[in-house]
Amino acid sequence: MKRLTLMRHADAQWKDPEVADFARPLNRRGTNEAEAIARRLTELTLVPDLIVTSPARRAAQTAETIARELTLLPRTIRYEEVLYLAGAQEILKLVRDIGPRVAHLLLIGHNPGISEAVHILAPSGELGGLATGALCTMTFDIEQWMGVAPGVVQNSTCESPPTRLFSSLFA
Protein backbone atom coordinates (compact mmCIF):
# COMPACT_ATOMS: atom_id res chain seq x y z
CA MET A 1 0.00 0.00 0.00
CA LYS A 2 1.32 3.45 -0.94
CA ARG A 3 0.04 6.87 0.10
CA LEU A 4 0.68 9.95 -2.03
CA THR A 5 -0.08 13.41 -0.70
CA LEU A 6 0.09 16.24 -3.23
CA MET A 7 0.21 19.74 -1.78
CA ARG A 8 0.34 23.24 -3.17
CA HIS A 9 2.83 25.48 -1.37
CA ALA A 10 1.39 27.85 1.23
CA ASP A 11 0.59 31.50 0.53
CA ALA A 12 3.54 33.65 -0.58
CA GLN A 13 4.25 37.34 -0.73
CA TRP A 14 2.84 39.11 -3.75
CA LYS A 15 5.10 39.56 -6.70
CA ASP A 16 7.63 42.28 -6.07
CA PRO A 17 9.73 43.56 -8.98
CA GLU A 18 12.75 43.42 -6.65
CA VAL A 19 12.26 39.69 -5.87
CA ALA A 20 12.48 36.93 -8.48
CA ASP A 21 9.53 34.52 -8.55
CA PHE A 22 11.78 31.66 -7.41
CA ALA A 23 12.81 33.65 -4.30
CA ARG A 24 9.35 34.74 -3.11
CA PRO A 25 8.98 33.78 0.59
CA LEU A 26 5.89 32.74 2.52
CA ASN A 27 3.91 35.56 4.05
CA ARG A 28 2.46 35.36 7.58
CA ARG A 29 -0.70 33.75 6.28
CA GLY A 30 1.38 31.13 4.43
CA THR A 31 3.34 30.23 7.55
CA ASN A 32 0.04 29.84 9.42
CA GLU A 33 -1.35 27.68 6.58
CA ALA A 34 1.67 25.36 6.63
CA GLU A 35 1.52 25.01 10.43
CA ALA A 36 -2.25 24.34 10.33
CA ILE A 37 -2.00 21.70 7.61
CA ALA A 38 0.85 20.00 9.51
CA ARG A 39 -1.39 19.82 12.60
CA ARG A 40 -4.13 18.33 10.43
CA LEU A 41 -1.72 15.71 9.09
CA THR A 42 -0.88 14.83 12.70
CA GLU A 43 -4.58 14.54 13.61
CA LEU A 44 -5.10 12.19 10.67
CA THR A 45 -1.91 10.25 11.51
CA LEU A 46 -0.58 11.00 8.03
CA VAL A 47 3.08 11.64 8.71
CA PRO A 48 5.11 11.20 5.52
CA ASP A 49 8.26 9.11 5.19
CA LEU A 50 9.64 11.56 2.64
CA ILE A 51 8.85 15.14 1.60
CA VAL A 52 9.83 16.05 -1.94
CA THR A 53 9.55 19.74 -2.72
CA SER A 54 10.26 22.35 -5.30
CA PRO A 55 13.34 24.32 -4.24
CA ALA A 56 11.51 27.63 -4.82
CA ARG A 57 11.65 29.53 -1.53
CA ARG A 58 7.89 29.44 -0.84
CA ALA A 59 7.67 25.67 -1.44
CA ALA A 60 10.86 24.95 0.51
CA GLN A 61 9.60 27.02 3.45
CA THR A 62 6.30 25.13 3.33
CA ALA A 63 8.16 21.79 3.45
CA GLU A 64 10.48 22.95 6.22
CA THR A 65 7.58 24.25 8.32
CA ILE A 66 5.68 20.98 7.93
CA ALA A 67 8.77 18.90 8.76
CA ARG A 68 9.42 21.02 11.87
CA GLU A 69 5.78 20.77 13.03
CA LEU A 70 5.82 16.99 12.48
CA THR A 71 9.23 16.73 14.21
CA LEU A 72 10.78 15.14 11.12
CA LEU A 73 14.51 15.23 10.57
CA PRO A 74 15.81 17.66 7.92
CA ARG A 75 17.02 14.72 5.82
CA THR A 76 13.35 13.80 5.33
CA ILE A 77 13.13 16.68 2.82
CA ARG A 78 14.40 16.30 -0.73
CA TYR A 79 14.57 19.33 -3.04
CA GLU A 80 13.87 18.63 -6.73
CA GLU A 81 14.52 21.31 -9.38
CA VAL A 82 12.08 19.65 -11.77
CA LEU A 83 9.19 20.53 -9.45
CA TYR A 84 9.58 24.27 -9.96
CA LEU A 85 6.60 25.04 -12.20
CA ALA A 86 6.39 21.38 -13.27
CA GLY A 87 3.45 20.10 -15.24
CA ALA A 88 1.37 17.13 -14.14
CA GLN A 89 3.29 14.59 -16.25
CA GLU A 90 6.64 15.71 -14.81
CA ILE A 91 5.20 15.39 -11.30
CA LEU A 92 3.88 11.89 -11.99
CA LYS A 93 7.23 10.83 -13.48
CA LEU A 94 9.00 11.98 -10.31
CA VAL A 95 6.49 10.07 -8.14
CA ARG A 96 6.99 6.89 -10.19
CA ASP A 97 10.76 7.14 -9.63
CA ILE A 98 10.50 7.08 -5.80
CA GLY A 99 12.11 4.09 -4.11
CA PRO A 100 10.00 1.22 -2.76
CA ARG A 101 10.83 1.80 0.94
CA VAL A 102 8.83 5.04 0.99
CA ALA A 103 5.26 4.21 2.02
CA HIS A 104 3.95 7.80 2.32
CA LEU A 105 5.25 10.52 0.00
CA LEU A 106 4.35 14.18 0.48
CA LEU A 107 5.10 16.18 -2.65
CA ILE A 108 4.93 20.01 -2.50
CA GLY A 109 4.68 21.96 -5.72
CA HIS A 110 3.05 24.76 -7.65
CA ASN A 111 -0.12 25.37 -9.62
CA PRO A 112 -1.24 24.60 -12.19
CA GLY A 113 0.82 21.37 -12.29
CA ILE A 114 0.09 20.12 -8.77
CA SER A 115 -3.68 20.59 -9.21
CA GLU A 116 -3.56 18.96 -12.63
CA ALA A 117 -1.79 15.93 -11.12
CA VAL A 118 -4.53 15.66 -8.46
CA HIS A 119 -7.20 15.85 -11.15
CA ILE A 120 -5.52 13.17 -13.26
CA LEU A 121 -5.17 10.73 -10.34
CA ALA A 122 -8.37 11.55 -8.43
CA PRO A 123 -10.81 13.29 -10.79
CA SER A 124 -13.38 13.71 -8.01
CA GLY A 125 -10.83 15.67 -5.94
CA GLU A 126 -10.37 19.44 -5.96
CA LEU A 127 -12.09 20.31 -9.24
CA GLY A 128 -11.26 24.00 -9.04
CA GLY A 129 -7.63 23.36 -8.19
CA LEU A 130 -5.80 23.33 -4.89
CA ALA A 131 -5.78 26.57 -2.92
CA THR A 132 -2.52 27.67 -1.30
CA GLY A 133 -1.64 25.34 1.56
CA ALA A 134 -4.20 22.73 0.47
CA LEU A 135 -3.47 19.08 -0.18
CA CYS A 136 -5.01 15.92 -1.52
CA THR A 137 -3.96 12.58 -0.07
CA MET A 138 -4.67 9.30 -1.83
CA THR A 139 -3.90 5.62 -1.35
CA PHE A 140 -2.90 3.04 -3.94
CA ASP A 141 -2.90 -0.74 -3.49
CA ILE A 142 0.53 -1.11 -5.11
CA GLU A 143 3.99 -2.27 -4.05
CA GLN A 144 6.03 0.04 -6.30
CA TRP A 145 5.51 3.73 -7.03
CA MET A 146 5.77 2.89 -10.72
CA GLY A 147 2.17 1.65 -10.40
CA VAL A 148 0.74 5.12 -9.67
CA ALA A 149 -1.71 5.85 -12.47
CA PRO A 150 -5.19 7.20 -13.15
CA GLY A 151 -7.88 4.77 -12.06
CA VAL A 152 -5.67 3.04 -9.47
CA VAL A 153 -6.52 5.34 -6.54
CA GLN A 154 -8.35 3.47 -3.79
CA ASN A 155 -9.48 6.58 -1.93
CA SER A 156 -8.67 10.25 -1.74
CA THR A 157 -9.29 13.10 0.65
CA CYS A 158 -8.58 16.77 0.11
CA GLU A 159 -7.87 19.18 2.96
CA SER A 160 -7.44 22.94 3.09
CA PRO A 161 -6.13 25.05 5.95
CA PRO A 162 -9.08 26.33 8.02
CA THR A 163 -10.16 29.78 6.88
CA ARG A 164 -11.11 30.81 10.42
CA LEU A 165 -7.37 31.07 11.17
CA PHE A 166 -7.18 34.05 8.88
CA SER A 167 -10.44 35.88 9.60
CA SER A 168 -8.95 37.84 12.49
CA LEU A 169 -6.10 39.06 10.27
CA PHE A 170 -8.49 40.71 7.84
CA ALA A 171 -11.32 41.83 10.14
C-alpha positions as CSV (number, residue, x, y, z in Angstrom):
1,M,0.0,0.0,0.0
2,K,1.3,3.5,-0.9
3,R,0.0,6.9,0.1
4,L,0.7,9.9,-2.0
5,T,-0.1,13.4,-0.7
6,L,0.1,16.2,-3.2
7,M,0.2,19.7,-1.8
8,R,0.3,23.2,-3.2
9,H,2.8,25.5,-1.4
10,A,1.4,27.9,1.2
11,D,0.6,31.5,0.5
12,A,3.5,33.6,-0.6
13,Q,4.3,37.3,-0.7
14,W,2.8,39.1,-3.7
15,K,5.1,39.6,-6.7
16,D,7.6,42.3,-6.1
17,P,9.7,43.6,-9.0
18,E,12.8,43.4,-6.6
19,V,12.3,39.7,-5.9
20,A,12.5,36.9,-8.5
21,D,9.5,34.5,-8.5
22,F,11.8,31.7,-7.4
23,A,12.8,33.7,-4.3
24,R,9.3,34.7,-3.1
25,P,9.0,33.8,0.6
26,L,5.9,32.7,2.5
27,N,3.9,35.6,4.1
28,R,2.5,35.4,7.6
29,R,-0.7,33.7,6.3
30,G,1.4,31.1,4.4
31,T,3.3,30.2,7.5
32,N,0.0,29.8,9.4
33,E,-1.4,27.7,6.6
34,A,1.7,25.4,6.6
35,E,1.5,25.0,10.4
36,A,-2.2,24.3,10.3
37,I,-2.0,21.7,7.6
38,A,0.8,20.0,9.5
39,R,-1.4,19.8,12.6
40,R,-4.1,18.3,10.4
41,L,-1.7,15.7,9.1
42,T,-0.9,14.8,12.7
43,E,-4.6,14.5,13.6
44,L,-5.1,12.2,10.7
45,T,-1.9,10.3,11.5
46,L,-0.6,11.0,8.0
47,V,3.1,11.6,8.7
48,P,5.1,11.2,5.5
49,D,8.3,9.1,5.2
50,L,9.6,11.6,2.6
51,I,8.8,15.1,1.6
52,V,9.8,16.1,-1.9
53,T,9.5,19.7,-2.7
54,S,10.3,22.3,-5.3
55,P,13.3,24.3,-4.2
56,A,11.5,27.6,-4.8
57,R,11.7,29.5,-1.5
58,R,7.9,29.4,-0.8
59,A,7.7,25.7,-1.4
60,A,10.9,24.9,0.5
61,Q,9.6,27.0,3.5
62,T,6.3,25.1,3.3
63,A,8.2,21.8,3.5
64,E,10.5,22.9,6.2
65,T,7.6,24.2,8.3
66,I,5.7,21.0,7.9
67,A,8.8,18.9,8.8
68,R,9.4,21.0,11.9
69,E,5.8,20.8,13.0
70,L,5.8,17.0,12.5
71,T,9.2,16.7,14.2
72,L,10.8,15.1,11.1
73,L,14.5,15.2,10.6
74,P,15.8,17.7,7.9
75,R,17.0,14.7,5.8
76,T,13.4,13.8,5.3
77,I,13.1,16.7,2.8
78,R,14.4,16.3,-0.7
79,Y,14.6,19.3,-3.0
80,E,13.9,18.6,-6.7
81,E,14.5,21.3,-9.4
82,V,12.1,19.6,-11.8
83,L,9.2,20.5,-9.5
84,Y,9.6,24.3,-10.0
85,L,6.6,25.0,-12.2
86,A,6.4,21.4,-13.3
87,G,3.5,20.1,-15.2
88,A,1.4,17.1,-14.1
89,Q,3.3,14.6,-16.2
90,E,6.6,15.7,-14.8
91,I,5.2,15.4,-11.3
92,L,3.9,11.9,-12.0
93,K,7.2,10.8,-13.5
94,L,9.0,12.0,-10.3
95,V,6.5,10.1,-8.1
96,R,7.0,6.9,-10.2
97,D,10.8,7.1,-9.6
98,I,10.5,7.1,-5.8
99,G,12.1,4.1,-4.1
100,P,10.0,1.2,-2.8
101,R,10.8,1.8,0.9
102,V,8.8,5.0,1.0
103,A,5.3,4.2,2.0
104,H,4.0,7.8,2.3
105,L,5.2,10.5,0.0
106,L,4.4,14.2,0.5
107,L,5.1,16.2,-2.7
108,I,4.9,20.0,-2.5
109,G,4.7,22.0,-5.7
110,H,3.0,24.8,-7.7
111,N,-0.1,25.4,-9.6
112,P,-1.2,24.6,-12.2
113,G,0.8,21.4,-12.3
114,I,0.1,20.1,-8.8
115,S,-3.7,20.6,-9.2
116,E,-3.6,19.0,-12.6
117,A,-1.8,15.9,-11.1
118,V,-4.5,15.7,-8.5
119,H,-7.2,15.9,-11.1
120,I,-5.5,13.2,-13.3
121,L,-5.2,10.7,-10.3
122,A,-8.4,11.6,-8.4
123,P,-10.8,13.3,-10.8
124,S,-13.4,13.7,-8.0
125,G,-10.8,15.7,-5.9
126,E,-10.4,19.4,-6.0
127,L,-12.1,20.3,-9.2
128,G,-11.3,24.0,-9.0
129,G,-7.6,23.4,-8.2
130,L,-5.8,23.3,-4.9
131,A,-5.8,26.6,-2.9
132,T,-2.5,27.7,-1.3
133,G,-1.6,25.3,1.6
134,A,-4.2,22.7,0.5
135,L,-3.5,19.1,-0.2
136,C,-5.0,15.9,-1.5
137,T,-4.0,12.6,-0.1
138,M,-4.7,9.3,-1.8
139,T,-3.9,5.6,-1.4
140,F,-2.9,3.0,-3.9
141,D,-2.9,-0.7,-3.5
142,I,0.5,-1.1,-5.1
143,E,4.0,-2.3,-4.1
144,Q,6.0,0.0,-6.3
145,W,5.5,3.7,-7.0
146,M,5.8,2.9,-10.7
147,G,2.2,1.7,-10.4
148,V,0.7,5.1,-9.7
149,A,-1.7,5.9,-12.5
150,P,-5.2,7.2,-13.1
151,G,-7.9,4.8,-12.1
152,V,-5.7,3.0,-9.5
153,V,-6.5,5.3,-6.5
154,Q,-8.4,3.5,-3.8
155,N,-9.5,6.6,-1.9
156,S,-8.7,10.2,-1.7
157,T,-9.3,13.1,0.7
158,C,-8.6,16.8,0.1
159,E,-7.9,19.2,3.0
160,S,-7.4,22.9,3.1
161,P,-6.1,25.1,6.0
162,P,-9.1,26.3,8.0
163,T,-10.2,29.8,6.9
164,R,-11.1,30.8,10.4
165,L,-7.4,31.1,11.2
166,F,-7.2,34.1,8.9
167,S,-10.4,35.9,9.6
168,S,-8.9,37.8,12.5
169,L,-6.1,39.1,10.3
170,F,-8.5,40.7,7.8
171,A,-11.3,41.8,10.1
